[in-house]
Structure formats: structure tokens, C-alpha cells
Amino acid sequence: MKKLEEAIQLRNEGNYAEANALFVQLVEQNPNDAQANYHCAWSFDVMGLEAAAVPYYETAIQLGLEDVDAQGAFLGLGSTYRTLGEYEKSKRVFEEGIERFPDHLGLKTFYAMTLYNLHEHQKAMEILLTCLARTSTDPSIATYKKAIEFYSGQLDKVWK
């Protein structure tokens, strides 16, 4: 699909409005094209038009995407709902995405932000500390990886 590649290139070059116009046109011509819907949503997001992105993300996920694009769509939709203050919707999207992609730390990190907004601070901290322990190459963190993982789920516990 040459127009899709052209629109992606325009977005990558920072020509967001022009890219968005092409993506919208592609979706109008091919409403059941999951990739066109996903990239159209993404183009609204990069322009700061999060509410306009939502239906395109939802459609893309419903139609089905390859794993990398599906991961991006779940992250994009969950994050977009969060920025719109739709925290419960964000939580559901992230949980669905994490169920499908349990090793995707980006989804988990953005999920933790949503949990923070929902005042689920314990769970948010546990997720972030676990992600940090698993991915950090900083020697001062890597040395304490086991301890960080151990304490991540027990932040309120006091040992006497």
C-alpha cells in the first residue's frame, strides 16, 4: 500500500498535518484496514488530538493487528484514555494488552501511570520497581536486583 508508506514517511519527517490528512483519506477508502486505522490514530496523537485518535485505535484493535502494531495500539489507546482522564478505560485497555503481551514492559510502565491516577499506588510502585530491576544496567541497581524485586510487592511491610 504505497499511500500508507507515504503517509508514514511524512509523519516520520514531522509533516503531521499532511500525514494525518492522508491517513484519514486511507481510512475513508479502506475502513476495515487495521493498519490504516492504527496509523491514523497515531497521527492524531502526535498532533495532540488525543480524543480524535480514540475511535481509530479502537477500530484497529478490533480489526486485528500484527504483534508490534497491536502492542503500539494498546499502548497508544491506553495512554490516550489516561491523558483524557478516562482512567478506568485506560486500565482495562492496559490489562487487555498486558494479558496478550505479558512481557511488554512499555505497556506495564504506562499501566503503572494509570494505576497512579487511580490511587493504586502500591501496585503502581510494584510494577515500576519490577520493570526497573529487570531492565536496568546501572551497576548500583543491578547489584540489588533481587532485593528490589523482593521489596517491590512489600513496600508497606515492617520487619520487627
C-alpha positions, 0 to 999 in steps of 0.5 A: 500500500504505497499511500500508507508508506507515504503517509508514514514517511511524512509523519516520520519527517514531522509533516503531521498535518499532511500525514494525518490528512492522508491517513484519514483519506486511507481510512475513508477508502479502506475502513476495515484496514487495521493498519490504516486505522492504527496509523491514523490514530497515531497521527492524531496523537502526535498532533495532540488530538488525543480524543480524535485518535480514540475511535481509530485505535479502537477500530484497529484493535478490533480489526486485528493487528500484527504483534508490534502494531497491536502492542503500539495500539494498546499502548497508544489507546491506553495512554490516550484514555489516561491523558483524557482522564478516562482512567478506568478505560485506560486500565482495562485497555492496559490489562487487555494488552498486558494479558496478550503481551505479558512481557511488554514492559512499555505497556506495564510502565504506562499501566503503572501511570494509570494505576497512579491516577487511580490511587493504586499506588502500591501496585503502581510502585510494584510494577515500576520497581519490577520493570526497573530491576529487570531492565536496568544496567546501572551497576548500583541497581543491578547489584540489588536486583533481587532485593528490589524485586523482593521489596517491590510487592512489600513496600508497606511491610515492617520487619520487627 
